[in-house]
Amino acid sequence: MVTRLEPGDGVRSTRIVAIVRDRTGVHLRAACDTLLDAGVSVLEVTTNTPGAAGVVADLIAAGATEVGMGTVRTVEHVRQAADAGASFIVTPTVSLPVGLAAQEAGMRWYPGAATPTEIETAWTAGATAVKVFPAGVLGGVRFIREVRAPLDDIPLIPTGGVRIDDIADYLATGALAVGMGSPLLGDAVASGDLKGLRVRAEAALAAVREATA
């Protein structure tokens, strides 16, 4: 029997999953703190960012409730996420062993899919919601709209090339939320430009409020 966890309150309310990724990880904790303080409450810290697991654990210990790990590609990555206290994992592909390991660990699973077949496969396997990736390359808003016509019972999170100006259009298709990486984070993790990060975070949340008013 498939075990499916529902999306967290943060995903359903803020409608944004912030993807925190950088090869240096120099200002990783500061960038996460800035996002949380601005009101972006769902953070995905990728496994290929140095110090990711430690920061996830520290944020959860500090009271953050919806922090997960992204770019989870192996069962070992799932174990690391579980040990850090992550509430969810995000995968770039539909890896069924990884999804099963996440379910067994009691974590939400957001797999990446690029076709209707992959989306349905992920959903049938117990995905919490399906990350449509890379959404921008696949056709953006039009692609999501077309896919949702026959698969309107599957919650989708378009990710990849989603800009602040795109948020309203994606949500108008019925998407559950959007995943945002560099258009939201910029180079804040590498450079420490936290002021710019806050401005973008507040603009993104304002776009959500306007779209859902």
N, C-alpha and C positions, 0 to 999 in steps of 0.2 A: 504493500500500500504506500502510495506517495505521500510524503510528509511535506507540507508547504507552509512556510511561515509568511504571514502578511507583512507588507512594507511597514517600516517604522513610522511613528508619528511625525518625525522630522521630515521624512521624504514626502509624506502626504500634505504637510503644511507649508514647508518652505519651497518645495518643488524643485530644489536644486541639490545636486550632489557635486561637491567641490572635489576635483581630482588633484591631489597634491603630489607632484612628481618633479624630481630634479636629480641630476647626477651627482650633485655636491652635497645636498642636504644641510648646507651651512646654516640657513635661517629657517629650517623646517618647523621647529616648535613655535617660533615667533609668528610665522605665516599662519599656522593652524590657530594659534590664539587670536590673531587678528580676525580671521574668518568667523570664529565662534563669537567673538565680541561684537562683530558687525551684525550677527543674526543668522549667518549661514551655519546651520547646526548639524549638517550631515557631511562628514569628511571621509574621503577615500584616500588613504596614504598608500602609495604603491610600493610593492616589495622591492623594486629596483631603485628606490631612493634610500641612500645610506641612513641608517638609524631609524628606519620606518617603524619596526616593531616596538622599539623602546619608546618612541614618541606616542604611538597608539596607547601603550600601557600607561604612560604618564598622563595623557589627556583623560583617559578613563578614570584613573585614580584621582584626578582633579575634579571629576564630576561630569565630564562630557558623556553623553549617553548614546550617541549615534555615530560612532567612529568605527570604520572598517578598514580592511586592507584590499588594495587593488593589484592588478597584474598578478593574480594568484593563478599559477599554472600547474602546480604539483600538489600532491597530498601533503608533502612536507611543508609547503607554503600554508596550507590549511592549518596544520598543527601550530605553526608559528603564529598565525592569526588568532587561533584559539587561546594559545598561551598568553598572548598580549591582552586578551579580553575583548577582542573585536566583536562587534555585534553582527557584522556582515562581511562577506567577501564579494569581490567583483572579478570576473574572469574575462580575458579577451576573446575566449572561444567557448563553445559548448563542450566542456570536458565532463563527461558523466561521472568518472571516478572522483574528480574534484568536487562536483556537486553533491555526490553521495557523502563524501567525507565532511563537507560543510553541514549537511543535514544531520549527520550523526553527532556532530559537535554542537548542534543547536544554534547554528548561525544562518542568517538569511543569505541567499545565494542569488546574485545578479550576474548571469552569464551574458557574454557578448555574442550576438548573432547578426548575420548579414543577409539572410534570405528568409522568406516565409517558412521554408522547411526547417531551417535551423531554429527559428523562433518557436515554432510549434513543438519541435523536439525538446527544446529547453523547458518549455512550459509543461509538457507532459511528464518530464523528469522531475518536476517539483520546484522549478525556479520561483523565487519570490516575485520577480518581475524580470523582464528581458531587456538588456542593454542593446540597443540597435547601434552597431558600430562597424565601420566609421560612417555615421549618419550623413555628414556633409558630402562625402565622396559618393555615397549610394544614391543621392538625389535629394537629401535634405527634407524639408517639410513635405514636399510632394510625395516622396517615397513613404514617409510615415503615414500620410493620409491614405495612400493606395493600400498599404499593408493592413491598416486598421479596418478597411472595409470588410474583408472576410474574417479577420482575427480580432474583432472588437472586444472580445472577452479577455484578451491577454494584455496586461499592463506593460507599457513600453517606456523605456528611458533612452531617448536618442542621445548619443554621445559621439563626440568627434567633430570638431569644427563648429560647435554650437557657440554663436556669438551672443552678446547681450541683446542685440537688436533682433535676434531670432527667437528669443524666449517666448514671446507672446504668440507667435505663429505656431510654434511647436505645441504649446499647451492648447491652442485652439483646435489642433487635430485630435485631442483627447489623450495625448501623452500624459503619463503619470507624473513625470518630472523630466528634467534634462540633466545630463552630466556635462560639467564644464571643467576643462583643463586650462590650457594656456590663455584662452580669451578672458578668463577670470583671474588666474594666478599671475599671468605675465611672467616676469623673472624674479618675483618676490622672494622665492626660496633661495635663489642664488645671490641676488643683489641686496636683499633686505629692504626693498622699496615697499614698506608696509603701508605707507600713506596712499600710494597708488592702488594697492590691493584693497584697502578699505573703500576707496571711492568706487572701484569696480564692483565690489561686493554689495554695497548699498544700492548701486544702479541696477544690479541684477535682481535684487529683492524688490526694488520698486517696480521693475518690469513684471515680476510675478504678481504683485498686488494689483497692478493695473489690469493685467490679463484676467485675473480671477475675481475682480470686483463685481 
